[in-house]
Amino acid sequence: MSAPERPVPSPCVNICALDDEDICTGCQRSVAEITRWSRMDNDERRGVLALCHERAKASGLVWMLPVRR
């Protein structure tokens, strides 16, 4: 029997300010995602983290290096 999975931690970085689209400029979560985080299961949390990463890339906060071929 394996131990239960640990909760996926919050991406909060204590820079809490909303942009014009109500997305936190620190963690890239929406207000709804922040509010629901404590009630989400780990699969939902991983989905939100993927959205946060996409938002960060789209806003230029995360730079992606081109893939060398």
Secondary structure, DSSP 8 states (H G I E B T S, - for coil): -------------S---B-TTSBBTTT--BHHHHHHGGG--HHHHHHHHHHHHHHHHHTTSS-------
